[in-house]
Every structure is written in C-alpha cells, then in structure tokens.
Amino acid sequence: MSTQPSKTSKSLGEPHRRAWSPGKKLLLLALAIVPIAIGGTMLVSRERKASASSTPSSNHPAIDSVGADSVRVQVVQPERGGLTRTSTQIGSVHPFQQAQLYAKVSGYLKWQGVDIGSHVKQGEILARIDNPEAVKEADRAVAALKQARTQVAQSEARVETTLADVKATEAAVAKAKASIGSALSKRNYREKELARYRDLRARQAVPDQIVDEYEDHFETSVAEERAAEAELDSSKALLSSAVAKVNQARADLDETKANVEVIDEILAKDRVMVDYTTIRSPYDGVITLRNFFEGDFIRSAAEGNERPLLTVARTDKMRVVTYVPDRDVPLTDLGDQAVVTLDALPGHRFAGTVSRFSNSEDPETRTMRTEIDLENPNGLLREGMYGLATITLHNDSANMTIPTGCLSGKADHDQSSVFVAKEGRAHEVAIRVGVDNGIRVEILSGLEPGDQVILDKRSISEGTPVIIEKPTQVASVKTKPE
C-alpha cells in the first residue's frame, strides 16, 4: 500500500474549498463575532459597577464620583489626649557637696586616720598637724590674759579705795561746815557779850579789866571762826583730790578691761590656729582624694600650697547635671519631674525633680545648666556616672493630635496646614500646632474631632478629587516582656 498521497485526492480538495456556499461563510463570521460581543458586554458591565461604587450614597458621603484625576487616599481622625513634651539630654552624676580640705597652718603631718574610700561622719577628726609654735603662742596668750585679769581686779580695788577716800573727805567737809556754824554762833555771842560790858564800863559799873577780858574772848571766837573756814577749804580741796583719784582709778580699770579684751582676742586667734592643726570632716561623706602621708611636711595654703590634704564628698544625696537646649529652656521650671537612667546601672530608673538651673544659657553651646537632685541612701550613685536625664516639660492635655506626616510643609512657629477630605475633595485647612514628638503633633486649633485628615498628601492639592481607602487591618502581635 503506497504512502504517497494520491493525485486524485489533491485534485478533489481544491475544488471542494472553492465550492463553499455563502451560507457557510455567514456561519463562520457569526462564530467570530460572538466572543467579541461577549467581551464588550462584560467591559460595559464592569465600568457600570465601578461607576456605581463611586457614586455618593448616604452611607459614604465623603466619597466623590470617580474620575480620571481622582486620588485614592487614607485618612485619620484627630485623637484626644495631647502629648507630653520631654527633653532628654546626657547627664552626669556629681556629689551634692564636695570639699577640698587644706592645711591652714604649716607643720608635719602627725596623724591621718583615713584613706581614699573611707566613709566619715560630720565632725570626725581626719588628720592632725604638728605645730608647736601655735601651741606656745596660745599658752603665752593664756598667761597674758590671766595677768590682765589680775590688773583688772587691782584697778577695781583701787576704785573702791578712792571712793572711800571721797566719802571721808566729804565727811570732813561736812564737819568743817558744822564747825564754821558753831564758831559763827560763838563769835556772835562774844560780840554781844562784849557790847554789854562796854556799856557797863561806860556807866562805870564794871572796871576796865573785865571789859578787856571779854574783848579777848571775842577775838578768840573770831579766830576760831576763821580756823573753821580754813578747815572747810582744806576739806573741799581734799574732796576734789579724792574725786580726781576716783576718776583716775576708773580710767585705769577701763584700760585694764580693754587690755583683757585684746588679749582674749589674741588667745581666741591662737586657739583657732591650734584648732587648724586638727582636720575635721564638714559632713557625712567619703574620702575621694588623699595627697599626703604621715611625716610629710604640710605647707599651709596661705604659703602657696596648691594641693589639698584630703577631699571629702557628700554622697547621701547626689546631683545630676544636664544641659537643656535653647528650645526647651522656656519650658523648664523648678519642680519638673525627671527620670535618670545610667549606663552603669541598667534596669534602674531614678526619679527626681528639677532642683535648680542657672537661668542663663552658655553663649557657645546655647544650653542651660540644669540640676536634678537624687537621694542616694544605698550608695548606688557614684561620681562620674553618666546617662540620660529625661525632664517632663509639658504634661498631657486635652488637645487633639494627628500623625506628624499629615502636616503640609514645615510649621512656621505654631502655624501649619493639613488637607481634609470633604465631599469627595481635598481642602487645605490652616491649623495651629503645639508639641511635636516626631510621631504625632498636637493640634491647638483648626480641626474638629470628626474631620477626615488626609495622611499621604504628596499628590494632593486644593480641590483634588479623592477616594478614601479603608485602612488595612493588621493583627497586633504581642511580645513577651524581656
């Protein structure tokens, strides 16, 4: 049987194709048109459905009719709660108090009972310096003070003696005055008596001898009167001398008392110098520095010694020093809450408050020194530790917040704007902003709680038609605490 095609079959095929009737051709054309019609119908139906879905309805009033220039956007609504503004800066730990103890007097370090790391109490003796000269000066001042006080006692006795002399001379003056009175009375009596006898002699009743006798009596009384007057003058002179001696004695007493005060001050100074040979702790703390050992010659700070004998730091309370930047300075207040975390103490959070600040900025760094006091009862905090100090500058408020990405452009002071989807279009709204933590920003005015704020506004301008997309639901994943 031959495999080659027969010429008869080939010759019969061509006339057969040429012999197709017009009816067959119409059938083939209809079969080709039907799929095209079905595809067109499906396309029209899809467009109608899309148009229907974009037509505003009572359930979606914010969705506008779809158009070629419509932009699909996601929106958020402002949330109540505000933001807490904080300032987090590097902070370092310092002792609450620290004293460098210098020697006030020169001498040999006789004894030192502490070393670096020793815990000390207020008033505890830390070291002694041997200075015999200071001790001798104090002893000499003690002796001089004793002598001066003896001179005061002598001066007081002298004043008492002179006062007694004044009283004696005053009595003598009084006596002299009484003698003058008696002499005057006697003279008057003798004068009258002499006058009577002279009258009797004139009448020759008595002889001249008797008159002469009474004249002698009268002259004697006159002499006695003059003697009494002289005694009074003498007594008055003695009284003046006694009063002068009293004044002199009192002046001497004042001088000796002043001398006592001078010597007492000298003694007090000498005792202070002796006390300087004993070094005491000014408060409870720990010794952080020691520069000398027993037997070293200690030169006083007044003689040029620049190294302290010891340094003691108070550690029951510490101060954390941080520097607040210029933008946060106006919001920093005394009493602001603060939390300190230190690299050396992971897992510890130390709560405190702003205790003080310098009220001025460093012109080079534009920062303000701020200090936070922390109690340190267990001694965990050590000088030199560092970490982060977070100060709460502004507490939560009732203002609304939105994501920072909603802002259109950079805020000018507290002025900015956002786009709000309303009636299917984007509208730019001016707002006032407050605290911005980089994730959310506080809205002070310009928005209402129900506003649809456009989240991604890169292709948005005023009046742009928008289609609000539903946010993608992402299941939250809970993580176990570390």
C-alpha positions in Angstrom: 0.0 0.0 0.0 1.5 3.3 -1.0 2.0 6.1 1.5 2.2 8.9 -1.0 -1.0 10.9 -1.4 -2.9 10.3 -4.5 -3.2 12.9 -7.1 -6.9 12.3 -7.3 -7.4 13.4 -3.6 -5.4 16.5 -4.1 -7.2 17.4 -7.2 -10.5 16.9 -5.4 -9.6 19.1 -2.3 -9.1 22.4 -4.1 -12.4 22.3 -6.0 -14.1 21.4 -2.7 -12.9 24.6 -0.9 -13.7 26.7 -3.7 -17.1 25.2 -3.7 -18.2 26.5 -0.1 -21.5 28.1 -0.2 -22.3 31.7 1.0 -24.3 30.3 4.0 -21.3 28.6 5.3 -19.3 31.8 5.2 -22.0 33.7 7.2 -21.9 30.9 9.8 -18.2 31.3 10.2 -18.5 35.1 10.5 -21.1 34.8 13.2 -19.0 32.4 15.2 -16.2 35.0 15.2 -18.4 38.0 16.2 -20.0 36.3 19.3 -16.8 36.2 21.5 -16.2 39.9 20.7 -19.7 40.9 21.7 -19.5 38.9 25.0 -16.2 40.7 25.9 -17.7 44.1 25.2 -20.7 43.4 27.3 -18.5 42.3 30.2 -16.4 45.5 29.9 -19.5 47.7 29.9 -20.9 45.9 32.9 -17.6 46.3 34.8 -17.5 50.0 34.1 -21.1 50.4 35.3 -20.3 48.6 38.6 -17.2 50.8 39.1 -19.3 53.9 38.5 -22.0 52.7 40.9 -19.4 52.1 43.6 -18.0 55.6 43.2 -21.4 57.2 43.3 -22.1 59.1 46.6 -24.5 57.4 48.9 -26.0 58.1 52.3 -23.5 55.6 53.8 -20.4 57.2 52.3 -20.9 60.9 52.0 -17.2 61.7 51.8 -16.7 59.6 48.5 -17.0 61.6 45.3 -17.7 60.3 41.8 -14.8 58.6 40.2 -12.8 60.4 37.6 -9.6 60.1 35.7 -7.9 62.6 38.1 -9.2 61.1 41.4 -6.6 60.1 44.0 -7.0 57.3 46.4 -6.1 58.4 50.0 -6.0 57.2 53.5 -7.4 59.4 56.3 -7.2 59.7 60.0 -9.3 61.5 62.6 -7.8 63.7 65.3 -7.5 61.9 68.7 -7.9 63.4 72.1 -5.2 63.3 74.7 -2.5 65.7 73.8 1.2 65.0 74.1 3.8 65.1 76.8 6.8 67.2 75.8 10.1 66.0 77.3 13.7 66.9 77.0 16.2 64.1 77.1 19.9 65.0 77.3 23.1 63.5 78.6 23.5 63.9 82.3 26.5 63.2 84.7 26.4 62.4 88.4 28.2 64.7 90.9 28.4 64.8 94.7 25.8 67.0 96.3 28.6 68.7 98.2 32.4 68.3 97.9 35.1 70.0 100.0 38.9 70.2 99.5 40.5 70.3 102.9 43.7 72.4 103.0 46.0 73.0 105.9 45.7 76.4 107.4 48.9 76.1 109.3 52.2 74.6 108.3 53.7 71.6 110.1 54.4 67.9 109.9 51.5 65.5 109.3 51.5 63.9 112.7 48.5 61.5 112.2 46.0 60.7 109.5 43.2 58.2 110.2 41.5 58.0 106.8 42.4 57.0 103.3 40.7 57.0 99.9 37.3 55.4 100.1 36.9 55.9 103.9 33.4 56.8 105.0 33.4 59.6 107.5 30.9 61.4 109.7 30.4 65.1 110.2 32.9 66.5 112.7 35.1 63.4 112.7 38.8 64.0 113.1 40.6 63.1 109.9 44.2 64.2 110.5 46.4 66.2 112.9 49.3 68.5 112.0 52.2 69.1 114.5 52.8 72.8 115.0 54.4 73.5 118.5 54.7 77.2 117.7 51.0 77.7 117.5 50.5 75.8 120.8 53.2 78.0 122.5 51.5 81.2 121.3 48.2 80.0 122.7 49.9 79.3 126.1 51.5 82.7 126.1 48.2 84.3 125.4 46.6 82.4 128.3 49.2 83.7 130.7 48.9 87.3 129.5 45.1 87.0 129.9 45.5 85.9 133.4 47.8 88.8 134.2 45.5 91.3 132.6 42.5 90.0 134.6 44.6 90.4 137.8 45.3 94.0 136.8 41.5 94.5 136.4 41.0 93.2 139.9 43.6 95.6 141.2 42.1 98.5 139.4 38.7 97.7 140.7 40.1 97.7 144.3 41.8 101.0 143.6 38.5 102.5 142.5 36.9 101.2 145.7 39.7 102.8 147.8 39.4 106.2 146.1 35.6 106.1 146.5 36.1 105.5 150.3 38.5 108.5 150.4 35.9 110.6 148.7 33.4 109.7 151.3 35.9 110.5 154.1 36.7 113.9 152.7 33.0 114.6 152.1 32.5 113.9 155.9 35.4 116.2 156.7 33.8 118.9 154.6 30.5 118.4 156.4 32.3 118.6 159.7 34.1 121.8 158.7 30.9 123.3 157.7 29.4 122.5 161.1 32.5 123.9 162.9 32.0 127.2 160.9 28.4 127.4 162.1 29.5 126.8 165.7 32.3 129.3 165.5 30.0 131.9 164.0 27.4 131.5 166.8 30.1 131.7 169.4 31.5 134.9 167.7 28.1 136.5 167.7 27.6 135.6 171.4 31.0 137.0 172.3 30.3 140.1 170.3 27.1 140.8 172.1 28.7 140.0 175.4 31.5 142.5 174.8 28.9 145.1 173.8 27.1 144.8 177.2 30.3 145.0 179.2 31.4 148.1 177.2 28.1 149.7 178.0 28.6 148.9 181.7 32.1 150.3 181.6 30.7 153.5 180.1 28.4 153.8 183.1 31.3 152.9 185.3 29.5 149.8 186.5 32.5 147.5 185.8 36.2 148.0 185.7 38.3 148.1 182.5 39.9 144.8 183.3 36.7 142.9 182.9 36.0 144.6 179.6 39.5 143.7 178.4 38.9 140.1 179.3 35.7 139.9 177.3 37.4 141.6 174.4 39.9 138.7 174.4 37.0 136.2 174.4 35.6 138.0 171.3 38.9 137.9 169.5 39.3 134.2 170.3 35.9 133.4 168.8 36.7 135.4 165.6 39.9 133.4 165.3 38.1 130.1 165.8 35.6 131.1 163.0 38.5 131.8 160.7 40.1 128.5 161.6 36.8 126.6 160.8 36.6 128.4 157.4 40.2 127.3 156.6 39.4 123.8 157.7 36.4 123.8 155.3 38.5 125.0 152.4 41.1 122.3 153.2 38.4 119.6 153.3 37.0 120.7 150.0 40.4 120.6 148.4 40.9 117.0 149.7 37.5 116.1 148.3 38.4 117.4 144.9 41.6 115.4 145.0 39.8 112.2 146.1 37.3 112.6 143.2 40.2 113.0 140.8 41.7 109.9 142.2 38.4 108.0 141.7 38.3 109.1 138.0 41.9 108.1 137.5 41.2 104.7 139.1 38.2 104.2 136.9 40.2 105.1 133.8 42.8 102.6 134.8 40.1 100.0 135.3 38.7 100.6 131.8 42.2 100.3 130.4 42.9 97.0 132.1 39.5 95.7 130.9 40.3 96.7 127.4 43.6 95.0 127.7 41.8 91.9 128.8 39.6 92.0 125.7 42.6 92.5 123.4 44.5 89.6 125.0 41.3 87.5 124.9 41.0 88.1 121.2 44.6 87.2 120.7 44.0 84.0 122.7 41.0 83.2 120.6 43.0 83.6 117.4 45.8 81.4 118.8 43.3 78.8 119.7 41.9 78.9 116.2 45.4 78.4 114.8 45.8 75.4 117.2 42.4 74.1 116.1 43.6 74.4 112.5 46.1 71.7 113.2 43.1 69.3 113.5 41.4 68.5 110.2 37.7 67.5 110.6 35.0 66.4 108.1 32.5 69.1 107.3 29.7 66.5 106.7 29.0 62.8 106.3 30.6 61.5 103.2 33.5 59.6 101.7 37.2 60.4 101.1 37.8 60.7 97.4 41.4 62.1 97.4 44.5 61.9 99.6 47.7 63.7 98.8 50.0 63.3 101.8 51.2 60.6 104.2 52.2 60.8 107.9 55.5 62.5 108.3 55.1 64.7 105.3 55.7 68.4 105.8 52.5 70.2 105.1 52.8 73.8 103.9 49.7 76.0 104.6 47.5 77.2 101.7 48.5 80.8 102.7 52.1 79.9 101.9 51.4 78.7 98.4 50.3 75.0 98.9 48.0 74.2 95.9 47.3 70.6 96.8 44.6 69.8 99.4 45.3 67.5 102.2 42.1 65.5 101.7 38.9 65.7 99.6 35.6 64.6 101.1 32.4 64.3 99.1 28.8 64.1 100.4 27.2 61.1 98.8 23.8 60.6 100.7 22.4 62.9 98.0 23.7 63.4 94.5 23.1 65.9 91.8 22.7 65.1 88.2 24.0 67.9 85.9 22.5 68.1 82.4 22.3 70.9 79.8 18.8 71.8 78.4 18.9 73.1 74.8 17.7 76.5 73.8 14.3 75.4 72.5 13.4 73.7 75.9 14.7 76.5 78.2 11.5 78.5 78.3 9.5 75.4 79.4 11.9 74.3 82.1 10.6 75.0 85.6 11.7 74.2 89.2 9.9 71.0 90.3 9.6 69.5 86.8 9.5 65.7 87.0 12.7 64.0 85.8 13.8 60.4 85.3 17.5 59.5 85.1 18.9 56.3 83.6 22.6 55.5 83.8 24.7 53.3 81.6 26.5 51.8 84.6 23.2 50.7 86.2 21.0 49.2 83.6 17.4 48.5 84.7 17.4 51.2 87.3 15.3 54.4 86.9 16.0 57.2 89.3 13.1 59.6 89.8 13.7 63.2 90.8 12.8 66.8 90.1 14.5 69.8 88.7 16.1 71.4 91.7 17.8 74.4 90.2 19.1 75.8 87.0 21.4 78.6 86.0 18.8 80.9 84.5 21.2 81.7 81.7 22.5 79.9 78.6 26.1 79.2 77.6 26.7 81.5 74.6 28.9 78.8 73.0 26.6 75.8 73.3 23.2 77.6 73.7 22.3 75.3 76.6 21.3 76.0 80.2 22.9 74.1 83.1 20.1 72.2 85.0 20.5 70.1 88.1 18.4 67.2 89.4 18.8 66.1 93.0 18.6 62.3 93.7 18.6 60.6 97.0 21.4 58.0 97.3 20.8 56.1 100.6 22.3 52.8 99.3 25.3 54.5 97.6 24.5 53.2 94.1 25.2 56.5 92.5 28.8 57.3 92.1 30.5 60.5 91.0 31.3 60.4 87.2 28.4 58.1 86.2 26.6 59.3 83.1 23.4 58.5 81.2 20.2 60.2 80.1 18.1 62.7 82.0 14.6 63.0 80.8 12.7 66.1 82.0 8.9 66.3 81.6 8.5 69.9 80.3 4.8 69.8 79.4 2.1 67.4 80.8 -0.7 65.7 78.9 -3.5 68.0 77.8 -7.0 67.7 76.3 -5.8 68.9 72.9 -6.1 66.6 69.8 -3.2 65.0 68.0 -2.6 63.7 64.5 0.3 61.9 62.9 3.2 64.3 62.1 3.1 63.1 58.4 -0.2 64.9 57.9 1.3 68.3 58.1 1.7 70.1 54.8 5.1 71.7 54.8 7.1 72.8 57.7 5.3 74.7 60.5 6.1 78.3 60.8 6.3 78.8 64.6 2.9 77.3 65.5 1.3 77.7 62.1 0.9 74.9 59.6 -1.8 73.3 57.4 -3.3 69.9 56.6 -5.6 68.5 53.9 -9.1 67.4 54.9 -11.3 65.1 52.7 -14.7 66.6 52.5 -17.5 65.9 50.0 -15.1 63.9 47.9 -12.4 66.5 47.5 -9.3 67.6 49.4 -9.4 71.0 51.1 -6.4 72.7 52.8 -7.1 73.8 56.4 -4.8 76.2 58.4 -4.1 74.9 61.9 -2.1 75.8 65.0 0.3 73.1 66.2 1.8 72.5 69.6 4.1 69.8 70.8 5.7 67.6 68.1 7.4 64.4 69.2 8.3 63.4 65.7 5.5 60.8 65.5 2.4 62.8 66.5 1.8 66.5 66.7 -0.6 68.4 69.0 -3.3 70.5 67.4 -4.2 73.7 69.2 -6.9 74.9 66.8 -8.2 74.4 63.2 -9.6 70.9 63.3 -12.7 69.2 64.7 -12.8 65.6 66.1 -14.7 64.2 63.1 -12.5 65.7 60.4 -11.1 63.3 57.8 -7.4 64.3 57.7 -5.5 63.0 54.7 -2.5 61.0 55.7 -0.5 60.9 52.5 -0.7 64.3 50.8 2.1 64.1 48.2 -0.2 64.2 45.2 -2.9 66.3 46.8 -3.7 70.0 46.2 -6.7 72.2 46.9 -9.8 70.7 45.3 -8.2 67.4 44.2 -10.9 64.7 43.9 -10.2 61.9 46.4 -11.3 58.4 47.1 -11.0 57.3 50.7 -9.5 53.9 51.1 -10.2 51.7 54.1 -7.1 51.2 56.2 -5.5 47.7 56.0 -6.3 45.7 59.2 -3.1 44.4 60.7 -3.3 41.9 63.5 -1.3 43.1 66.6 1.4 40.9 67.8 2.0 40.6 71.5 5.6 40.2 72.6 6.7 38.7 75.8 8.4 41.1 78.2 12.1 40.8 78.4 
